[in-house]
Amino acid sequence: MRILVLGYGNIGSVIAADLAESMPSIEIVIAGSHRDKAEEAATFINRENVAGFQLDANDYHGLVDTMKEFD
């Protein structure tokens, strides 16, 4: 299973950390408009099943295409 978390701020980071801890066998991807901030949030969570990814939520077609790759 793959889960996409949009946003790496206070709420997105907490959601991703909680999912990563409670479901260690799934892949969690934190996405946001700045790759470095998304990767920083993933590094801070410090779980093997969490990664950061750059995604512009204002790009409707790119967002929809990316979301199709996740559960």
mmCIF file as Biopython writes it, N, C-alpha, C and O atoms, coordinates in Angstrom:
data_model
#
loop_
_atom_site.group_PDB
_atom_site.id
_atom_site.type_symbol
_atom_site.label_atom_id
_atom_site.label_alt_id
_atom_site.label_comp_id
_atom_site.label_asym_id
_atom_site.label_entity_id
_atom_site.label_seq_id
_atom_site.pdbx_PDB_ins_code
_atom_site.Cartn_x
_atom_site.Cartn_y
_atom_site.Cartn_z
_atom_site.occupancy
_atom_site.B_iso_or_equiv
_atom_site.auth_seq_id
_atom_site.auth_asym_id
_atom_site.pdbx_PDB_model_num
ATOM 1   N N  . MET A ? 1  ? 0.840  -1.173 0.000   1.0 0.0 1  A 1 
ATOM 2   C CA . MET A ? 1  ? 0.000  0.000  0.000   1.0 0.0 1  A 1 
ATOM 3   C C  . MET A ? 1  ? 0.890  1.242  0.000   1.0 0.0 1  A 1 
ATOM 4   O O  . MET A ? 1  ? 1.936  1.274  0.647   1.0 0.0 1  A 1 
ATOM 5   N N  . ARG A ? 2  ? 0.462  2.242  -0.724  1.0 0.0 2  A 1 
ATOM 6   C CA . ARG A ? 2  ? 1.187  3.519  -0.792  1.0 0.0 2  A 1 
ATOM 7   C C  . ARG A ? 2  ? 0.225  4.640  -0.429  1.0 0.0 2  A 1 
ATOM 8   O O  . ARG A ? 2  ? -0.881 4.722  -0.964  1.0 0.0 2  A 1 
ATOM 9   N N  . ILE A ? 3  ? 0.658  5.503  0.485   1.0 0.0 3  A 1 
ATOM 10  C CA . ILE A ? 3  ? -0.167 6.631  0.915   1.0 0.0 3  A 1 
ATOM 11  C C  . ILE A ? 3  ? 0.559  7.928  0.620   1.0 0.0 3  A 1 
ATOM 12  O O  . ILE A ? 3  ? 1.742  8.078  0.926   1.0 0.0 3  A 1 
ATOM 13  N N  . LEU A ? 4  ? -0.159 8.859  0.024   1.0 0.0 4  A 1 
ATOM 14  C CA . LEU A ? 4  ? 0.363  10.184 -0.282  1.0 0.0 4  A 1 
ATOM 15  C C  . LEU A ? 4  ? -0.204 11.168 0.728   1.0 0.0 4  A 1 
ATOM 16  O O  . LEU A ? 4  ? -1.420 11.278 0.885   1.0 0.0 4  A 1 
ATOM 17  N N  . VAL A ? 5  ? 0.678  11.879 1.410   1.0 0.0 5  A 1 
ATOM 18  C CA . VAL A ? 5  ? 0.279  12.926 2.347   1.0 0.0 5  A 1 
ATOM 19  C C  . VAL A ? 5  ? 0.631  14.259 1.708   1.0 0.0 5  A 1 
ATOM 20  O O  . VAL A ? 5  ? 1.805  14.553 1.485   1.0 0.0 5  A 1 
ATOM 21  N N  . LEU A ? 6  ? -0.375 15.060 1.415   1.0 0.0 6  A 1 
ATOM 22  C CA . LEU A ? 6  ? -0.139 16.367 0.797   1.0 0.0 6  A 1 
ATOM 23  C C  . LEU A ? 6  ? 0.122  17.387 1.887   1.0 0.0 6  A 1 
ATOM 24  O O  . LEU A ? 6  ? -0.743 17.665 2.718   1.0 0.0 6  A 1 
ATOM 25  N N  . GLY A ? 7  ? 1.305  17.933 1.874   1.0 0.0 7  A 1 
ATOM 26  C CA . GLY A ? 7  ? 1.692  18.936 2.858   1.0 0.0 7  A 1 
ATOM 27  C C  . GLY A ? 7  ? 2.669  18.383 3.872   1.0 0.0 7  A 1 
ATOM 28  O O  . GLY A ? 7  ? 2.513  17.264 4.361   1.0 0.0 7  A 1 
ATOM 29  N N  . TYR A ? 8  ? 3.679  19.181 4.183   1.0 0.0 8  A 1 
ATOM 30  C CA . TYR A ? 8  ? 4.728  18.755 5.111   1.0 0.0 8  A 1 
ATOM 31  C C  . TYR A ? 8  ? 4.802  19.662 6.328   1.0 0.0 8  A 1 
ATOM 32  O O  . TYR A ? 8  ? 5.804  19.660 7.043   1.0 0.0 8  A 1 
ATOM 33  N N  . GLY A ? 9  ? 3.759  20.431 6.569   1.0 0.0 9  A 1 
ATOM 34  C CA . GLY A ? 9  ? 3.715  21.315 7.728   1.0 0.0 9  A 1 
ATOM 35  C C  . GLY A ? 9  ? 3.346  20.554 8.983   1.0 0.0 9  A 1 
ATOM 36  O O  . GLY A ? 9  ? 3.510  19.336 9.054   1.0 0.0 9  A 1 
ATOM 37  N N  . ASN A ? 10 ? 2.850  21.272 9.967   1.0 0.0 10 A 1 
ATOM 38  C CA . ASN A ? 10 ? 2.527  20.661 11.260  1.0 0.0 10 A 1 
ATOM 39  C C  . ASN A ? 10 ? 1.543  19.498 11.136  1.0 0.0 10 A 1 
ATOM 40  O O  . ASN A ? 10 ? 1.753  18.451 11.748  1.0 0.0 10 A 1 
ATOM 41  N N  . ILE A ? 11 ? 0.501  19.661 10.374  1.0 0.0 11 A 1 
ATOM 42  C CA . ILE A ? 11 ? -0.509 18.609 10.277  1.0 0.0 11 A 1 
ATOM 43  C C  . ILE A ? 11 ? -0.028 17.454 9.404   1.0 0.0 11 A 1 
ATOM 44  O O  . ILE A ? 11 ? -0.134 16.295 9.804   1.0 0.0 11 A 1 
ATOM 45  N N  . GLY A ? 12 ? 0.498  17.756 8.220   1.0 0.0 12 A 1 
ATOM 46  C CA . GLY A ? 12 ? 0.962  16.704 7.325   1.0 0.0 12 A 1 
ATOM 47  C C  . GLY A ? 12 ? 2.066  15.861 7.929   1.0 0.0 12 A 1 
ATOM 48  O O  . GLY A ? 12 ? 2.064  14.639 7.782   1.0 0.0 12 A 1 
ATOM 49  N N  . SER A ? 13 ? 3.005  16.493 8.604   1.0 0.0 13 A 1 
ATOM 50  C CA . SER A ? 13 ? 4.106  15.757 9.235   1.0 0.0 13 A 1 
ATOM 51  C C  . SER A ? 13 ? 3.610  14.837 10.343  1.0 0.0 13 A 1 
ATOM 52  O O  . SER A ? 13 ? 4.076  13.704 10.469  1.0 0.0 13 A 1 
ATOM 53  N N  . VAL A ? 14 ? 2.673  15.316 11.138  1.0 0.0 14 A 1 
ATOM 54  C CA . VAL A ? 14 ? 2.126  14.495 12.228  1.0 0.0 14 A 1 
ATOM 55  C C  . VAL A ? 14 ? 1.342  13.316 11.658  1.0 0.0 14 A 1 
ATOM 56  O O  . VAL A ? 14 ? 1.449  12.197 12.161  1.0 0.0 14 A 1 
ATOM 57  N N  . ILE A ? 15 ? 0.564  13.561 10.623  1.0 0.0 15 A 1 
ATOM 58  C CA . ILE A ? 15 ? -0.192 12.475 9.989   1.0 0.0 15 A 1 
ATOM 59  C C  . ILE A ? 15 ? 0.764  11.423 9.429   1.0 0.0 15 A 1 
ATOM 60  O O  . ILE A ? 15 ? 0.577  10.226 9.648   1.0 0.0 15 A 1 
ATOM 61  N N  . ALA A ? 16 ? 1.784  11.874 8.710   1.0 0.0 16 A 1 
ATOM 62  C CA . ALA A ? 16 ? 2.750  10.942 8.127   1.0 0.0 16 A 1 
ATOM 63  C C  . ALA A ? 16 ? 3.477  10.142 9.203   1.0 0.0 16 A 1 
ATOM 64  O O  . ALA A ? 16 ? 3.665  8.934  9.056   1.0 0.0 16 A 1 
ATOM 65  N N  . ALA A ? 17 ? 3.881  10.800 10.273  1.0 0.0 17 A 1 
ATOM 66  C CA . ALA A ? 17 ? 4.579  10.101 11.367  1.0 0.0 17 A 1 
ATOM 67  C C  . ALA A ? 17 ? 3.676  9.071  12.017  1.0 0.0 17 A 1 
ATOM 68  O O  . ALA A ? 17 ? 4.113  7.957  12.307  1.0 0.0 17 A 1 
ATOM 69  N N  . ASP A ? 18 ? 2.428  9.425  12.249  1.0 0.0 18 A 1 
ATOM 70  C CA . ASP A ? 18 ? 1.480  8.499  12.873  1.0 0.0 18 A 1 
ATOM 71  C C  . ASP A ? 18 ? 1.222  7.290  11.968  1.0 0.0 18 A 1 
ATOM 72  O O  . ASP A ? 18 ? 1.211  6.153  12.438  1.0 0.0 18 A 1 
ATOM 73  N N  . LEU A ? 19 ? 1.019  7.535  10.691  1.0 0.0 19 A 1 
ATOM 74  C CA . LEU A ? 19 ? 0.817  6.438  9.745   1.0 0.0 19 A 1 
ATOM 75  C C  . LEU A ? 19 ? 2.042  5.544  9.672   1.0 0.0 19 A 1 
ATOM 76  O O  . LEU A ? 19 ? 1.914  4.320  9.669   1.0 0.0 19 A 1 
ATOM 77  N N  . ALA A ? 20 ? 3.224  6.135  9.613   1.0 0.0 20 A 1 
ATOM 78  C CA . ALA A ? 20 ? 4.460  5.362  9.515   1.0 0.0 20 A 1 
ATOM 79  C C  . ALA A ? 20 ? 4.682  4.484  10.732  1.0 0.0 20 A 1 
ATOM 80  O O  . ALA A ? 20 ? 5.160  3.356  10.619  1.0 0.0 20 A 1 
ATOM 81  N N  . GLU A ? 21 ? 4.330  5.010  11.893  1.0 0.0 21 A 1 
ATOM 82  C CA . GLU A ? 21 ? 4.513  4.232  13.128  1.0 0.0 21 A 1 
ATOM 83  C C  . GLU A ? 21 ? 3.465  3.141  13.264  1.0 0.0 21 A 1 
ATOM 84  O O  . GLU A ? 21 ? 3.787  2.019  13.656  1.0 0.0 21 A 1 
ATOM 85  N N  . SER A ? 22 ? 2.218  3.452  12.947  1.0 0.0 22 A 1 
ATOM 86  C CA . SER A ? 22 ? 1.151  2.477  13.149  1.0 0.0 22 A 1 
ATOM 87  C C  . SER A ? 22 ? 1.061  1.441  12.027  1.0 0.0 22 A 1 
ATOM 88  O O  . SER A ? 22 ? 0.499  0.363  12.220  1.0 0.0 22 A 1 
ATOM 89  N N  . MET A ? 23 ? 1.617  1.769  10.852  1.0 0.0 23 A 1 
ATOM 90  C CA . MET A ? 23 ? 1.579  0.840  9.723   1.0 0.0 23 A 1 
ATOM 91  C C  . MET A ? 23 ? 2.954  0.782  9.066   1.0 0.0 23 A 1 
ATOM 92  O O  . MET A ? 23 ? 3.139  1.340  7.985   1.0 0.0 23 A 1 
ATOM 93  N N  . PRO A ? 24 ? 3.916  0.123  9.693   1.0 0.0 24 A 1 
ATOM 94  C CA . PRO A ? 24 ? 5.299  0.144  9.189   1.0 0.0 24 A 1 
ATOM 95  C C  . PRO A ? 24 ? 5.503  -0.575 7.853   1.0 0.0 24 A 1 
ATOM 96  O O  . PRO A ? 24 ? 6.557  -0.417 7.236   1.0 0.0 24 A 1 
ATOM 97  N N  . SER A ? 25 ? 4.538  -1.351 7.396   1.0 0.0 25 A 1 
ATOM 98  C CA . SER A ? 25 ? 4.716  -2.084 6.141   1.0 0.0 25 A 1 
ATOM 99  C C  . SER A ? 25 ? 4.233  -1.305 4.916   1.0 0.0 25 A 1 
ATOM 100 O O  . SER A ? 25 ? 4.372  -1.790 3.793   1.0 0.0 25 A 1 
ATOM 101 N N  . ILE A ? 26 ? 3.675  -0.118 5.106   1.0 0.0 26 A 1 
ATOM 102 C CA . ILE A ? 26 ? 3.210  0.666  3.967   1.0 0.0 26 A 1 
ATOM 103 C C  . ILE A ? 26 ? 4.199  1.776  3.645   1.0 0.0 26 A 1 
ATOM 104 O O  . ILE A ? 26 ? 4.993  2.178  4.495   1.0 0.0 26 A 1 
ATOM 105 N N  . GLU A ? 27 ? 4.144  2.265  2.417   1.0 0.0 27 A 1 
ATOM 106 C CA . GLU A ? 27 ? 5.006  3.357  1.986   1.0 0.0 27 A 1 
ATOM 107 C C  . GLU A ? 27 ? 4.251  4.674  2.149   1.0 0.0 27 A 1 
ATOM 108 O O  . GLU A ? 27 ? 3.132  4.825  1.658   1.0 0.0 27 A 1 
ATOM 109 N N  . ILE A ? 28 ? 4.875  5.625  2.845   1.0 0.0 28 A 1 
ATOM 110 C CA . ILE A ? 28 ? 4.298  6.949  3.063   1.0 0.0 28 A 1 
ATOM 111 C C  . ILE A ? 28 ? 5.139  7.951  2.288   1.0 0.0 28 A 1 
ATOM 112 O O  . ILE A ? 28 ? 6.363  7.972  2.423   1.0 0.0 28 A 1 
ATOM 113 N N  . VAL A ? 29 ? 4.497  8.778  1.481   1.0 0.0 29 A 1 
ATOM 114 C CA . VAL A ? 29 ? 5.204  9.818  0.740   1.0 0.0 29 A 1 
ATOM 115 C C  . VAL A ? 29 ? 4.618  11.168 1.143   1.0 0.0 29 A 1 
ATOM 116 O O  . VAL A ? 29 ? 3.420  11.411 0.996   1.0 0.0 29 A 1 
ATOM 117 N N  . ILE A ? 30 ? 5.485  12.037 1.652   1.0 0.0 30 A 1 
ATOM 118 C CA . ILE A ? 30 ? 5.086  13.393 2.007   1.0 0.0 30 A 1 
ATOM 119 C C  . ILE A ? 30 ? 5.397  14.275 0.808   1.0 0.0 30 A 1 
ATOM 120 O O  . ILE A ? 30 ? 6.534  14.319 0.339   1.0 0.0 30 A 1 
ATOM 121 N N  . ALA A ? 31 ? 4.384  14.976 0.313   1.0 0.0 31 A 1 
ATOM 122 C CA . ALA A ? 31 ? 4.572  15.781 -0.890  1.0 0.0 31 A 1 
ATOM 123 C C  . ALA A ? 31 ? 4.246  17.242 -0.628  1.0 0.0 31 A 1 
ATOM 124 O O  . ALA A ? 31 ? 3.349  17.578 0.145   1.0 0.0 31 A 1 
ATOM 125 N N  . GLY A ? 32 ? 5.003  18.094 -1.296  1.0 0.0 32 A 1 
ATOM 126 C CA . GLY A ? 32 ? 4.774  19.522 -1.215  1.0 0.0 32 A 1 
ATOM 127 C C  . GLY A ? 32 ? 5.512  20.232 -2.331  1.0 0.0 32 A 1 
ATOM 128 O O  . GLY A ? 32 ? 6.235  19.609 -3.109  1.0 0.0 32 A 1 
ATOM 129 N N  . SER A ? 33 ? 5.329  21.513 -2.401  1.0 0.0 33 A 1 
ATOM 130 C CA . SER A ? 33 ? 5.888  22.277 -3.515  1.0 0.0 33 A 1 
ATOM 131 C C  . SER A ? 33 ? 7.412  22.429 -3.454  1.0 0.0 33 A 1 
ATOM 132 O O  . SER A ? 33 ? 8.034  22.758 -4.463  1.0 0.0 33 A 1 
ATOM 133 N N  . HIS A ? 34 ? 8.013  22.198 -2.302  1.0 0.0 34 A 1 
ATOM 134 C CA . HIS A ? 34 ? 9.467  22.316 -2.161  1.0 0.0 34 A 1 
ATOM 135 C C  . HIS A ? 34 ? 10.052 20.950 -1.783  1.0 0.0 34 A 1 
ATOM 136 O O  . HIS A ? 34 ? 9.804  20.431 -0.694  1.0 0.0 34 A 1 
ATOM 137 N N  . ARG A ? 35 ? 10.830 20.386 -2.705  1.0 0.0 35 A 1 
ATOM 138 C CA . ARG A ? 35 ? 11.402 19.054 -2.483  1.0 0.0 35 A 1 
ATOM 139 C C  . ARG A ? 35 ? 12.232 18.993 -1.207  1.0 0.0 35 A 1 
ATOM 140 O O  . ARG A ? 35 ? 12.127 18.032 -0.445  1.0 0.0 35 A 1 
ATOM 141 N N  . ASP A ? 36 ? 13.063 20.018 -0.965  1.0 0.0 36 A 1 
ATOM 142 C CA . ASP A ? 36 ? 13.938 19.980 0.205   1.0 0.0 36 A 1 
ATOM 143 C C  . ASP A ? 36 ? 13.140 19.959 1.505   1.0 0.0 36 A 1 
ATOM 144 O O  . ASP A ? 36 ? 13.530 19.276 2.452   1.0 0.0 36 A 1 
ATOM 145 N N  . LYS A ? 37 ? 12.047 20.684 1.567   1.0 0.0 37 A 1 
ATOM 146 C CA . LYS A ? 37 ? 11.222 20.689 2.790   1.0 0.0 37 A 1 
ATOM 147 C C  . LYS A ? 37 ? 10.490 19.358 2.969   1.0 0.0 37 A 1 
ATOM 148 O O  . LYS A ? 37 ? 10.336 18.880 4.093   1.0 0.0 37 A 1 
ATOM 149 N N  . ALA A ? 38 ? 10.044 18.766 1.877   1.0 0.0 38 A 1 
ATOM 150 C CA . ALA A ? 38 ? 9.388  17.463 1.954   1.0 0.0 38 A 1 
ATOM 151 C C  . ALA A ? 38 ? 10.371 16.399 2.429   1.0 0.0 38 A 1 
ATOM 152 O O  . ALA A ? 38 ? 10.036 15.568 3.273   1.0 0.0 38 A 1 
ATOM 153 N N  . GLU A ? 39 ? 11.573 16.428 1.888   1.0 0.0 39 A 1 
ATOM 154 C CA . GLU A ? 39 ? 12.601 15.466 2.299   1.0 0.0 39 A 1 
ATOM 155 C C  . GLU A ? 39 ? 13.043 15.717 3.735   1.0 0.0 39 A 1 
ATOM 156 O O  . GLU A ? 39 ? 13.332 14.772 4.468   1.0 0.0 39 A 1 
ATOM 157 N N  . GLU A ? 40 ? 13.096 16.978 4.139   1.0 0.0 40 A 1 
ATOM 158 C CA . GLU A ? 40 ? 13.452 17.317 5.524   1.0 0.0 40 A 1 
ATOM 159 C C  . GLU A ? 40 ? 12.409 16.760 6.496   1.0 0.0 40 A 1 
ATOM 160 O O  . GLU A ? 40 ? 12.765 16.237 7.552   1.0 0.0 40 A 1 
ATOM 161 N N  . ALA A ? 41 ? 11.139 16.869 6.149   1.0 0.0 41 A 1 
ATOM 162 C CA . ALA A ? 41 ? 10.075 16.323 6.999   1.0 0.0 41 A 1 
ATOM 163 C C  . ALA A ? 41 ? 10.200 14.808 7.092   1.0 0.0 41 A 1 
ATOM 164 O O  . ALA A ? 41 ? 10.037 14.239 8.172   1.0 0.0 41 A 1 
ATOM 165 N N  . ALA A ? 42 ? 10.487 14.155 5.981   1.0 0.0 42 A 1 
ATOM 166 C CA . ALA A ? 42 ? 10.656 12.700 5.982   1.0 0.0 42 A 1 
ATOM 167 C C  . ALA A ? 42 ? 11.862 12.294 6.824   1.0 0.0 42 A 1 
ATOM 168 O O  . ALA A ? 42 ? 11.798 11.309 7.559   1.0 0.0 42 A 1 
ATOM 169 N N  . THR A ? 43 ? 12.947 13.036 6.724   1.0 0.0 43 A 1 
ATOM 170 C CA . THR A ? 43 ? 14.146 12.757 7.521   1.0 0.0 43 A 1 
ATOM 171 C C  . THR A ? 43 ? 13.863 12.936 9.002   1.0 0.0 43 A 1 
ATOM 172 O O  . THR A ? 43 ? 14.323 12.146 9.825   1.0 0.0 43 A 1 
ATOM 173 N N  . PHE A ? 44 ? 13.105 13.974 9.343   1.0 0.0 44 A 1 
ATOM 174 C CA . PHE A ? 44 ? 12.769 14.235 10.745  1.0 0.0 44 A 1 
ATOM 175 C C  . PHE A ? 44 ? 11.950 13.088 11.332  1.0 0.0 44 A 1 
ATOM 176 O O  . PHE A ? 44 ? 12.140 12.726 12.493  1.0 0.0 44 A 1 
ATOM 177 N N  . ILE A ? 45 ? 11.049 12.519 10.549  1.0 0.0 45 A 1 
ATOM 178 C CA . ILE A ? 45 ? 10.227 11.389 11.018  1.0 0.0 45 A 1 
ATOM 179 C C  . ILE A ? 45 ? 11.116 10.173 11.264  1.0 0.0 45 A 1 
ATOM 180 O O  . ILE A ? 45 ? 10.863 9.388  12.177  1.0 0.0 45 A 1 
ATOM 181 N N  . ASN A ? 46 ? 12.161 10.021 10.444  1.0 0.0 46 A 1 
ATOM 182 C CA . ASN A ? 46 ? 13.188 9.003  10.674  1.0 0.0 46 A 1 
ATOM 183 C C  . ASN A ? 46 ? 12.628 7.573  10.668  1.0 0.0 46 A 1 
ATOM 184 O O  . ASN A ? 46 ? 12.926 6.773  11.555  1.0 0.0 46 A 1 
ATOM 185 N N  . ARG A ? 47 ? 11.829 7.276  9.671   1.0 0.0 47 A 1 
ATOM 186 C CA . ARG A ? 47 ? 11.307 5.919  9.488   1.0 0.0 47 A 1 
ATOM 187 C C  . ARG A ? 47 ? 11.654 5.487  8.066   1.0 0.0 47 A 1 
ATOM 188 O O  . ARG A ? 47 ? 11.620 6.297  7.140   1.0 0.0 47 A 1 
ATOM 189 N N  . GLU A ? 48 ? 11.983 4.221  7.901   1.0 0.0 48 A 1 
ATOM 190 C CA . GLU A ? 48 ? 12.390 3.716  6.588   1.0 0.0 48 A 1 
ATOM 191 C C  . GLU A ? 48 ? 11.270 3.771  5.558   1.0 0.0 48 A 1 
ATOM 192 O O  . GLU A ? 48 ? 11.539 3.800  4.357   1.0 0.0 48 A 1 
ATOM 193 N N  . ASN A ? 49 ? 10.036 3.786  6.004   1.0 0.0 49 A 1 
ATOM 194 C CA . ASN A ? 49 ? 8.913  3.748  5.073   1.0 0.0 49 A 1 
ATOM 195 C C  . ASN A ? 49 ? 8.365  5.129  4.716   1.0 0.0 49 A 1 
ATOM 196 O O  . ASN A ? 49 ? 7.257  5.235  4.190   1.0 0.0 49 A 1 
ATOM 197 N N  . VAL A ? 50 ? 9.131  6.191  4.998   1.0 0.0 50 A 1 
ATOM 198 C CA . VAL A ? 50 ? 8.692  7.559  4.701   1.0 0.0 50 A 1 
ATOM 199 C C  . VAL A ? 50 ? 9.692  8.227  3.760   1.0 0.0 50 A 1 
ATOM 200 O O  . VAL A ? 50 ? 10.903 8.155  3.965   1.0 0.0 50 A 1 
ATOM 201 N N  . ALA A ? 51 ? 9.162  8.875  2.728   1.0 0.0 51 A 1 
ATOM 202 C CA . ALA A ? 51 ? 10.006 9.600  1.772   1.0 0.0 51 A 1 
ATOM 203 C C  . ALA A ? 51 ? 9.366  10.949 1.455   1.0 0.0 51 A 1 
ATOM 204 O O  . ALA A ? 51 ? 8.166  11.142 1.650   1.0 0.0 51 A 1 
ATOM 205 N N  . GLY A ? 52 ? 10.181 11.872 0.965   1.0 0.0 52 A 1 
ATOM 206 C CA . GLY A ? 52 ? 9.695  13.176 0.543   1.0 0.0 52 A 1 
ATOM 207 C C  . GLY A ? 52 ? 9.627  13.252 -0.970  1.0 0.0 52 A 1 
ATOM 208 O O  . GLY A ? 52 ? 10.374 12.566 -1.668  1.0 0.0 52 A 1 
ATOM 209 N N  . PHE A ? 53 ? 8.731  14.086 -1.476  1.0 0.0 53 A 1 
ATOM 210 C CA . PHE A ? 53 ? 8.494  14.171 -2.914  1.0 0.0 53 A 1 
ATOM 211 C C  . PHE A ? 53 ? 8.005  15.567 -3.260  1.0 0.0 53 A 1 
ATOM 212 O O  . PHE A ? 53 ? 7.214  16.148 -2.517  1.0 0.0 53 A 1 
ATOM 213 N N  . GLN A ? 54 ? 8.461  16.103 -4.366  1.0 0.0 54 A 1 
ATOM 214 C CA . GLN A ? 54 ? 7.997  17.425 -4.802  1.0 0.0 54 A 1 
ATOM 215 C C  . GLN A ? 54 ? 6.746  17.263 -5.650  1.0 0.0 54 A 1 
ATOM 216 O O  . GLN A ? 54 ? 6.719  16.477 -6.597  1.0 0.0 54 A 1 
ATOM 217 N N  . LEU A ? 55 ? 5.710  18.017 -5.298  1.0 0.0 55 A 1 
ATOM 218 C CA . LEU A ? 55 ? 4.452  17.970 -6.029  1.0 0.0 55 A 1 
ATOM 219 C C  . LEU A ? 55 ? 3.766  19.318 -5.910  1.0 0.0 55 A 1 
ATOM 220 O O  . LEU A ? 55 ? 3.554  19.816 -4.804  1.0 0.0 55 A 1 
ATOM 221 N N  . ASP A ? 56 ? 3.425  19.901 -7.026  1.0 0.0 56 A 1 
ATOM 222 C CA . ASP A ? 56 ? 2.743  21.188 -7.044  1.0 0.0 56 A 1 
ATOM 223 C C  . ASP A ? 56 ? 1.239  20.942 -7.082  1.0 0.0 56 A 1 
ATOM 224 O O  . ASP A ? 56 ? 0.709  20.520 -8.109  1.0 0.0 56 A 1 
ATOM 225 N N  . ALA A ? 57 ? 0.555  21.195 -5.991  1.0 0.0 57 A 1 
ATOM 226 C CA . ALA A ? 57 ? -0.885 20.963 -5.905  1.0 0.0 57 A 1 
ATOM 227 C C  . ALA A ? 57 ? -1.670 21.908 -6.814  1.0 0.0 57 A 1 
ATOM 228 O O  . ALA A ? 57 ? -2.849 21.667 -7.071  1.0 0.0 57 A 1 
ATOM 229 N N  . ASN A ? 58 ? -1.045 22.968 -7.300  1.0 0.0 58 A 1 
ATOM 230 C CA . ASN A ? 58 ? -1.714 23.879 -8.228  1.0 0.0 58 A 1 
ATOM 231 C C  . ASN A ? 58 ? -1.735 23.342 -9.660  1.0 0.0 58 A 1 
ATOM 232 O O  . ASN A ? 58 ? -2.469 23.852 -10.505 1.0 0.0 58 A 1 
ATOM 233 N N  . ASP A ? 59 ? -0.935 22.321 -9.928  1.0 0.0 59 A 1 
ATOM 234 C CA . ASP A ? 59 ? -0.912 21.671 -11.233 1.0 0.0 59 A 1 
ATOM 235 C C  . ASP A ? 59 ? -1.931 20.530 -11.205 1.0 0.0 59 A 1 
ATOM 236 O O  . ASP A ? 59 ? -1.605 19.400 -10.842 1.0 0.0 59 A 1 
ATOM 237 N N  . TYR A ? 60 ? -3.151 20.840 -11.586 1.0 0.0 60 A 1 
ATOM 238 C CA . TYR A ? 60 ? -4.257 19.893 -11.455 1.0 0.0 60 A 1 
ATOM 239 C C  . TYR A ? 60 ? -3.955 18.548 -12.108 1.0 0.0 60 A 1 
ATOM 240 O O  . TYR A ? 60 ? -4.109 17.503 -11.476 1.0 0.0 60 A 1 
ATOM 241 N N  . HIS A ? 61 ? -3.529 18.570 -13.362 1.0 0.0 61 A 1 
ATOM 242 C CA . HIS A ? 61 ? -3.297 17.314 -14.080 1.0 0.0 61 A 1 
ATOM 243 C C  . HIS A ? 61 ? -2.133 16.529 -13.480 1.0 0.0 61 A 1 
ATOM 244 O O  . HIS A ? 61 ? -2.194 15.303 -13.385 1.0 0.0 61 A 1 
ATOM 245 N N  . GLY A ? 62 ? -1.081 17.223 -13.078 1.0 0.0 62 A 1 
ATOM 246 C CA . GLY A ? 62 ? 0.037  16.550 -12.423 1.0 0.0 62 A 1 
ATOM 247 C C  . GLY A ? 62 ? -0.370 15.943 -11.094 1.0 0.0 62 A 1 
ATOM 248 O O  . GLY A ? 62 ? 0.059  14.841 -10.750 1.0 0.0 62 A 1 
ATOM 249 N N  . LEU A ? 63 ? -1.192 16.655 -10.352 1.0 0.0 63 A 1 
ATOM 250 C CA . LEU A ? 63 ? -1.687 16.165 -9.069  1.0 0.0 63 A 1 
ATOM 251 C C  . LEU A ? 63 ? -2.549 14.916 -9.261  1.0 0.0 63 A 1 
ATOM 252 O O  . LEU A ? 63 ? -2.372 13.924 -8.554  1.0 0.0 63 A 1 
ATOM 253 N N  . VAL A ? 64 ? -3.468 14.966 -10.205 1.0 0.0 64 A 1 
ATOM 254 C CA . VAL A ? 64 ? -4.346 13.821 -10.467 1.0 0.0 64 A 1 
ATOM 255 C C  . VAL A ? 64 ? -3.532 12.617 -10.926 1.0 0.0 64 A 1 
ATOM 256 O O  . VAL A ? 64 ? -3.755 11.503 -10.451 1.0 0.0 64 A 1 
ATOM 257 N N  . ASP A ? 65 ? -2.594 12.827 -11.839 1.0 0.0 65 A 1 
ATOM 258 C CA . ASP A ? 65 ? -1.760 11.723 -12.322 1.0 0.0 65 A 1 
ATOM 259 C C  . ASP A ? 65 ? -0.958 11.096 -11.194 1.0 0.0 65 A 1 
ATOM 260 O O  . ASP A ? 65 ? -0.836 9.873  -11.117 1.0 0.0 65 A 1 
ATOM 261 N N  . THR A ? 66 ? -0.407 11.940 -10.313 1.0 0.0 66 A 1 
ATOM 262 C CA . THR A ? 66 ? 0.378  11.434 -9.182  1.0 0.0 66 A 1 
ATOM 263 C C  . THR A ? 66 ? -0.503 10.678 -8.213  1.0 0.0 66 A 1 
ATOM 264 O O  . THR A ? 66 ? -0.111 9.619  -7.721  1.0 0.0 66 A 1 
ATOM 265 N N  . MET A ? 67 ? -1.676 11.192 -7.930  1.0 0.0 67 A 1 
ATOM 266 C CA . MET A ? 67 ? -2.578 10.540 -6.971  1.0 0.0 67 A 1 
ATOM 267 C C  . MET A ? 67 ? -3.014 9.157  -7.450  1.0 0.0 67 A 1 
ATOM 268 O O  . MET A ? 67 ? -3.326 8.293  -6.630  1.0 0.0 67 A 1 
ATOM 269 N N  . LYS A ? 68 ? -3.041 8.940  -8.742  1.0 0.0 68 A 1 
ATOM 270 C CA . LYS A ? 68 ? -3.419 7.626  -9.289  1.0 0.0 68 A 1 
ATOM 271 C C  . LYS A ? 68 ? -2.410 6.545  -8.916  1.0 0.0 68 A 1 
ATOM 272 O O  . LYS A ? 68 ? -2.730 5.357  -8.947  1.0 0.0 68 A 1 
ATOM 273 N N  . GLU A ? 69 ? -1.185 6.957  -8.560  1.0 0.0 69 A 1 
ATOM 274 C CA . GLU A ? 69 ? -0.138 5.997  -8.190  1.0 0.0 69 A 1 
ATOM 275 C C  . GLU A ? 69 ? -0.222 5.577  -6.724  1.0 0.0 69 A 1 
ATOM 276 O O  . GLU A ? 69 ? 0.558  4.738  -6.272  1.0 0.0 69 A 1 
ATOM 277 N N  . PHE A ? 70 ? -1.156 6.151  -5.988  1.0 0.0 70 A 1 
ATOM 278 C CA . PHE A ? 70 ? -1.274 5.885  -4.556  1.0 0.0 70 A 1 
ATOM 279 C C  . PHE A ? 70 ? -2.636 5.302  -4.222  1.0 0.0 70 A 1 
ATOM 280 O O  . PHE A ? 70 ? -3.600 5.431  -4.977  1.0 0.0 70 A 1 
ATOM 281 N N  . ASP A ? 71 ? -2.681 4.653  -3.057  1.0 0.0 71 A 1 
ATOM 282 C CA . ASP A ? 71 ? -3.941 4.064  -2.593  1.0 0.0 71 A 1 
ATOM 283 C C  . ASP A ? 71 ? -4.748 5.081  -1.837  1.0 0.0 71 A 1 
ATOM 284 O O  . ASP A ? 71 ? -5.844 4.773  -1.367  1.0 0.0 71 A 1 
#
